Amino acid sequence: MTTTSRAAEYVLIVHEVEDYAKWKAIFDDAATIRREAGEIEYRLLALDTDANRVVHFSCWSSLSAAHAVFESPELVEIRRAAGVHAPEFLYLKEIEAGVL
């Protein structure tokens, strides 16, 4: 097993969306906002039993930047327009990563 330790910071958001295709188009349109705020990379995942339950997992330059953008009135309105219901945000600091 190989392990690494670095100061990566992540955000995991669980979204319940009304319509994935509609949400994805708006998510893509907001890429510049997220990139300029410090999002480095992301992954989108869906529950295997519900395609409209989407997980957005992303790496950020800083958690304070992520908090600021996700809590901004602009992003709150974007989520509303995208049909997002009660998103859950987890702000995470990596303590270790490994390859088995």
N, C-alpha and C positions, 0 to 999 in steps of 0.2 A: 504494500500500500504506500502511495506517495501522498503526503499532505503538504499544504501550503498555508501560510498565514499572511493576510494582507488587510488593508484598511478599507475594503470595499463596503459601500453602503447601498442598500437595496430598499425598494418599496414593493410590497405585494398588495394588490387591490383585487378584491372579489366583487364583481359586478353582477347584478341581475339585470339583464337588458331585455327590452321588449322585442327587439328584432336585431339579430346579429349583423346582418348586412347593413342596415341603417347605422347601427352603432359603429361598425368598422369603418365606414366611409367618413364619419365625423372624427373618429380616432385618428385616421390617416391625415385628415385635414389639420389636426392639432399637433402634428409631429414637429413642426418648426417651433411652436411654443415650448414643447417639452425639451427639445434639443437645446434651444437658447437658454432654458432654465437650468440645464445641467444633466438631463437624461443622456446616458452614454449608450446603453443598449437595452433591449426589451425582449420579452417572450410573451406570447399570448397562448393561453391554454383554455380548454373548456372541459367541464365535467363530462365524463363519459356517458352520463345519463341525461344530460341537459345542455344542449348546445348554446342556450341563451344564458347560461351561468358561466361567465368568462372571468379568467384570472389574468391580470396584467402584472407581470413580474419584471421589474426593471432595475438597472444599475444606475446610480446617480453620483455626481461629483460631490454632493453633500446632501445630508438629510434636511438641513435647514432650507436649502433651495427647493427640495422636493415638497416639504411642508408648505412653503410659500406659494408655489405654483398650484398645487392641488387644492389649497384652501382659498385661492383667489376667487373673487366674484366672477371673473371671466371663465375659469374652469368649472365652477359650480353651474353656470349657465350652459356651458357646452355639455356637461353631463346630463342636465335636464333635457336639453334639446335632443340628445342622443337616446333618450328613453332609459336612462340608468335609474334603478331603484335601490336605495339604501346601500351604497357601496361601503365596504369595510376596508380600511386602510391599515396596513401594518408597516411600520418604518423599522428597518432591520440593519444591524451592523454584523458583518461577517466575522466569525471568530476562527473558522477553519474551513478548508476545502480539501477534498481528497479524491484520489482516483484509485479504484480497486482493481 
